[in-house]
């Protein structure tokens, strides 16, 4: 499920996936310029969750 969500975010160009050819395999994800505005939205959602203890 996590993998499918990450692939969808990558397809929508919200995250960038970087693979490193090593053992064990390593993959890093980062927000793209298009995805960075989501930080503000997620921060507000986290604040709301903390306020209502969710």
FENRATA-V608262 format. One record per helix or strand of 2 or more residues. SS is the DSSP state (H for helix, E for strand). FROM is the first residue (numbers start at 1). LEN is the number of residues. If there is no record, write none. Layout:
ss;from;len
SS;FROM;LEN
SS;FROM;LEN
This chain:
ss;from;len
H;2;10
E;15;6
E;26;6
H;33;4
H;38;14
